[in-house]
Amino acid sequence: MLVLLEEAGSPVACAVRPWDRLWARLRAFRLDSDLADGASPEASVALALRARMLVRTRHRRDLAVGADRVLAAAMQPAYARRLPVPVCRDRVRDCSEEFGELIRRLRAAGPVPVRGLAKAGVLLADASGPLYYRASADDLRARVCDAADALIVA
Amino acid sequence: MAERTGRMPAGDVALREVAPVRVAELTATAVSYRPEDIGAVIGPLYSELLRRLAAAGVAPAGGPAIAYYSDPACPSDAVIVHAGIPVAAGPQPGGGFSVVDLPAIRPAAVIIHRGGRRDVRQSLWDLAGWIEDHGYLAVGYHREVYLDHDPDDAGRVVTELQVGVTPTAGRGACSARSAGPGR
């Protein structure tokens, strides 16, 4: 398997070794954070592998299902117990429309930028973020809008 | 020794909390996170750490040695190797080592690896596969807790590999609930 990296402005084919795959899996959250912050998938083998995983249909569907569950848990207490980690339900309720838009964009047909998928993934998985952590000073609505906007193809 | 302590058998992955622990440690930079590169620096680190602890009159607290990893200041393939030994003592100015309080990991996916560092890949693959299959993302580098070793045979080591994980929310396969502060 080969991935394309960018070196000095030119594409370079780079062979993927088994260790690279393991590295990308063990560093998944960090790589997602880097991609969400704007790192290029062509910057390293690990980022390229992780980006390839993020754009898979199954992963995108999982993100949509995850966001859907968070929204359902916020709106209906019975669903809250089904989440592995409790969410700040009031915050989610306050931006339920934006959450709905994020879910729609995750479920929409056609390709989306990997950065948007990474932002959505970090939002849903970051235990120290505003979705889960009451003391987080981040604005959940802004984070949701940011992820949804990043899913639009420029 | 590990078997007698009632820990899980090799190959099984479990999800649990890892308690905080205070360690005395030395650090060095490995060329990469690959086992062979880490192995080249971690042995000498422990030898030197034990020598400095003895020189400072600091006795190990008795728990197993713990190694962990962090990123260097400048992003690269290199990784900072932290070789730690649990201690009860506080910082020892001039001792030539650091005293660090390692935070708890809540939760961690853990697996027992039996064998040398060269064989650790398979256990890490098993751990990575379990993490994905159960709806989690790995957060950061793993910790290694050396439960047992044979000083005459480097290949006869029992190591617990611990990786901090976070639920992906989309999969929800986890039955353990984190002590998250959300409401």
Contacts between the chains, C-beta under 8 A, distances in Angstrom:
chain1	res1	chain2	res2	distance
A	18	B	121	7.6
A	19	B	34	5.8
A	19	B	121	7.2
A	22	B	121	6.6
A	22	B	124	5.8
A	22	B	125	5.9
A	22	B	128	6.0
A	23	B	33	6.4
A	25	B	128	4.0
A	25	B	129	8.0
A	25	B	131	7.5
A	25	B	132	6.7
A	25	B	138	6.7
A	26	B	124	6.6
A	26	B	127	7.8
A	26	B	128	5.5
A	26	B	138	4.9
A	26	B	141	7.4
A	26	B	142	6.8
A	26	B	163	6.7
A	27	B	138	6.8
A	27	B	140	7.9
A	27	B	141	7.8
A	28	B	137	4.7
A	28	B	138	5.2
A	29	B	137	4.4
A	29	B	138	6.2
A	29	B	139	4.6
A	29	B	140	7.5
A	29	B	166	6.3
A	30	B	139	7.5
A	30	B	140	6.7
A	32	B	137	7.2
A	62	B	168	6.8
A	62	B	170	3.7
A	62	B	171	6.1
A	63	B	170	5.5
A	64	B	170	7.5
A	65	B	170	4.8
A	66	B	168	6.2
A	66	B	169	3.7
A	66	B	170	2.8
A	66	B	171	7.3
A	66	B	172	7.6
A	67	B	169	7.6
A	67	B	170	7.6
A	69	B	169	6.4
A	69	B	170	7.3
A	69	B	172	6.4
A	70	B	169	6.0
A	82	B	172	6.5
A	83	B	167	7.9
A	83	B	169	6.8
A	83	B	172	6.6
A	84	B	135	7.4
A	84	B	167	4.1
A	84	B	169	7.4
A	84	B	172	5.8
A	84	B	174	4.0
A	84	B	175	7.9
A	84	B	176	7.2
A	84	B	177	6.4
A	84	B	178	7.1
A	85	B	167	5.5
A	85	B	169	7.6
A	85	B	177	6.8
A	85	B	178	4.8
A	85	B	180	4.6
A	85	B	182	6.9
A	86	B	177	7.6
A	86	B	180	5.6
A	86	B	182	4.3
A	86	B	183	6.6
A	87	B	182	5.0
A	88	B	182	4.6
A	88	B	183	6.2
A	89	B	182	7.7
A	89	B	183	6.6
A	90	B	183	7.4
A	121	B	137	7.7
A	121	B	168	7.2
A	124	B	168	6.6
A	124	B	169	4.3
A	124	B	170	6.7
A	125	B	137	5.2
A	125	B	166	4.8
A	125	B	167	6.9
A	125	B	168	5.3
A	125	B	169	6.5
A	126	B	166	7.0
A	127	B	166	5.2
A	127	B	178	6.7
A	127	B	180	6.2
A	131	B	182	7.5
A	132	B	180	5.1
A	132	B	181	7.6
A	132	B	182	4.6
A	133	B	180	7.2
A	133	B	181	6.0
A	133	B	182	6.9
A	134	B	181	4.8
A	134	B	182	6.2
A	134	B	183	6.7
A	135	B	181	6.9
